[in-house]
Amino acid sequence: MKQASKIMIMLVILISCVGCDQVTKSIARQNLANGEPLSFLGNTFRFQYIENPGAFLSLGAGAHEQTRFLIFTVLTGLFLAGIMCYLVFSRKVGRTEVIAISLVAGGGIANLIDRVFNHGRVIDFMNMGIGPVRTGIFNVADVAIMFGTLWLFTLLVKKRETGGLVGR
């Protein structure tokens, strides 16, 4: 795949992920921050505003502020820069891999923006479940990260099964 094509796909996905995430977080902040959770479909889907200082499922939220900054801001930023460089300069990645990895990077960048401009916290506002079985509270960036990760995992499993290149 040509480098210019990879960069164009990356930019479209990164801008879309970051844009959608930041717009929805702004709406959540304006409409949910000081109110009660909003429930839909018999409480299957709920909008509930929180500012998460940790990672997925608040992992690391209790760590010292400097430790959280180092891990969730500095190391995450370096990791994201690394995977984007890999996408741009690697000749081994195909179109579907570029899309999957760009989704992970786009979600990561969107959450990183929150950490930088929101005192190390990420705005989360969506929750799903049935009865007592519920997800953690998440945001649009988290959906992009999870979808990209699952897609990439599927591609890697297919590549391993076929012993060749998939998604080129």
VEXDREN-2710 file (C-alpha; in Angstrom, 1 decimal):
% VEXDREN-2710
k/r/px/py/pz
1/MET/0.0/0.0/0.0
2/LYS/1.3/3.4/-0.9
3/GLN/2.4/5.7/1.9
4/ALA/0.2/8.6/0.8
5/SER/-2.9/6.3/0.9
6/LYS/-2.0/5.1/4.4
7/ILE/-1.6/8.6/5.6
8/MET/-4.9/9.7/4.1
9/ILE/-6.8/6.8/5.7
10/MET/-5.1/7.4/9.0
11/LEU/-5.9/11.1/9.0
12/VAL/-9.6/10.6/8.1
13/ILE/-10.0/8.0/10.9
14/LEU/-8.0/10.0/13.4
15/ILE/-9.9/13.2/12.7
16/SER/-13.2/11.3/12.8
17/CYS/-12.5/9.5/16.1
18/VAL/-11.2/12.6/17.9
19/GLY/-13.9/14.8/16.5
20/CYS/-16.8/12.5/17.4
21/ASP/-15.4/11.8/20.8
22/GLN/-14.7/15.4/21.7
23/VAL/-18.1/16.6/20.5
24/THR/-20.0/13.9/22.5
25/LYS/-17.9/14.6/25.6
26/SER/-18.7/18.3/25.3
27/ILE/-22.4/17.4/25.0
28/ALA/-22.1/15.1/28.0
29/ARG/-20.4/17.8/30.1
30/GLN/-23.1/20.3/29.3
31/ASN/-26.0/18.0/29.8
32/LEU/-25.0/15.4/32.3
33/ALA/-22.4/16.8/34.6
34/ASN/-24.7/18.2/37.2
35/GLY/-27.7/15.9/36.8
36/GLU/-29.0/12.5/37.3
37/PRO/-28.2/9.6/34.9
38/LEU/-30.5/9.3/31.9
39/SER/-31.9/5.8/31.3
40/PHE/-33.2/4.3/28.1
41/LEU/-34.8/1.0/27.0
42/GLY/-35.6/-0.2/30.6
43/ASN/-32.2/0.9/31.9
44/THR/-30.4/-1.1/29.2
45/PHE/-28.5/2.0/28.1
46/ARG/-27.6/4.8/30.5
47/PHE/-25.9/8.2/30.1
48/GLN/-24.0/9.0/33.3
49/TYR/-21.2/11.5/33.6
50/ILE/-18.0/10.8/35.3
51/GLU/-14.4/12.0/35.1
52/ASN/-12.1/9.0/35.3
53/PRO/-8.6/9.5/36.5
54/GLY/-7.7/5.9/35.7
55/ALA/-7.7/3.7/32.6
56/PHE/-10.2/1.1/31.5
57/LEU/-12.6/0.3/34.4
58/SER/-10.8/3.0/36.5
59/LEU/-7.6/0.8/36.6
60/GLY/-4.9/2.9/38.3
61/ALA/-7.3/5.6/39.5
62/GLY/-5.9/5.3/43.0
63/ALA/-2.3/5.7/42.0
64/HIS/-0.3/8.8/42.8
65/GLU/-1.0/11.7/40.5
66/GLN/2.5/11.8/39.1
67/THR/2.4/8.1/38.5
68/ARG/-0.9/8.4/36.6
69/PHE/0.6/11.3/34.6
70/LEU/3.7/9.3/33.7
71/ILE/1.7/6.2/32.7
72/PHE/-1.5/7.6/31.2
73/THR/-0.2/10.7/29.6
74/VAL/3.5/10.4/28.8
75/LEU/3.8/6.7/28.1
76/THR/0.5/6.6/26.3
77/GLY/1.6/9.5/24.1
78/LEU/4.8/7.8/23.3
79/PHE/3.0/4.5/22.5
80/LEU/0.5/6.4/20.2
81/ALA/3.4/8.2/18.4
82/GLY/5.1/4.8/17.9
83/ILE/2.1/3.1/16.4
84/MET/1.5/6.0/14.1
85/CYS/5.1/6.0/12.9
86/TYR/4.8/2.2/12.4
87/LEU/1.7/2.7/10.2
88/VAL/3.3/5.4/8.1
89/PHE/6.7/3.8/7.6
90/SER/6.0/0.0/7.6
91/ARG/5.7/-1.6/4.3
92/LYS/4.1/-4.7/5.9
93/VAL/0.7/-3.2/6.8
94/GLY/-2.3/-3.5/4.5
95/ARG/-5.4/-1.3/4.3
96/THR/-7.5/-3.2/6.9
97/GLU/-4.6/-3.2/9.4
98/VAL/-4.2/0.6/8.8
99/ILE/-7.9/1.1/9.5
100/ALA/-7.9/-1.1/12.7
101/ILE/-4.7/0.4/14.1
102/SER/-5.9/3.9/13.2
103/LEU/-9.1/3.3/15.2
104/VAL/-7.0/2.4/18.3
105/ALA/-4.8/5.4/17.8
106/GLY/-7.7/7.8/17.2
107/GLY/-9.4/6.6/20.4
108/GLY/-6.2/6.9/22.3
109/ILE/-5.5/10.4/21.0
110/ALA/-9.0/11.5/21.9
111/ASN/-8.6/10.2/25.5
112/LEU/-5.1/11.7/25.7
113/ILE/-6.5/15.1/24.8
114/ASP/-8.9/14.8/27.7
115/ARG/-6.0/13.9/30.1
116/VAL/-4.0/16.9/28.9
117/PHE/-6.8/19.5/29.1
118/ASN/-8.9/18.0/32.0
119/HIS/-6.3/17.6/34.8
120/GLY/-5.5/14.0/34.0
121/ARG/-9.1/12.8/33.8
122/VAL/-11.1/11.3/30.9
123/ILE/-14.8/12.1/30.6
124/ASP/-16.9/8.9/30.4
125/PHE/-20.6/8.9/30.0
126/MET/-22.1/5.7/28.6
127/ASN/-23.1/2.5/30.4
128/MET/-24.9/-0.6/29.1
129/GLY/-26.3/-3.6/30.8
130/ILE/-29.2/-5.8/31.8
131/GLY/-30.2/-5.9/35.5
132/PRO/-27.1/-6.1/37.7
133/VAL/-24.8/-7.1/34.8
134/ARG/-23.4/-3.8/33.4
135/THR/-20.4/-2.5/31.5
136/GLY/-18.0/0.0/33.0
137/ILE/-18.8/3.6/32.0
138/PHE/-17.1/4.4/28.7
139/ASN/-17.0/7.0/25.9
140/VAL/-16.8/7.1/22.1
141/ALA/-13.0/6.9/22.1
142/ASP/-13.2/3.7/24.2
143/VAL/-15.5/2.2/21.5
144/ALA/-13.0/3.1/18.8
145/ILE/-10.2/1.5/20.8
146/MET/-12.1/-1.7/21.5
147/PHE/-13.4/-2.0/17.9
148/GLY/-10.0/-1.4/16.5
149/THR/-8.4/-3.9/18.9
150/LEU/-10.9/-6.6/18.2
151/TRP/-10.6/-6.0/14.4
152/LEU/-6.8/-6.2/14.6
153/PHE/-6.9/-9.3/16.7
154/THR/-9.2/-10.9/14.2
155/LEU/-6.9/-10.0/11.4
156/LEU/-3.9/-11.4/13.2
157/VAL/-5.7/-14.7/14.0
158/LYS/-6.7/-15.0/10.3
159/LYS/-3.2/-14.2/9.2
160/ARG/-1.8/-16.9/11.5
161/GLU/-4.4/-19.5/10.4
162/THR/-3.7/-18.9/6.7
163/GLY/0.1/-18.4/7.2
164/GLY/0.0/-15.4/4.9
165/LEU/-1.1/-11.9/4.5
166/VAL/-4.7/-10.9/5.1
167/GLY/-6.4/-7.6/4.3
168/ARG/-4.1/-6.3/1.7
END
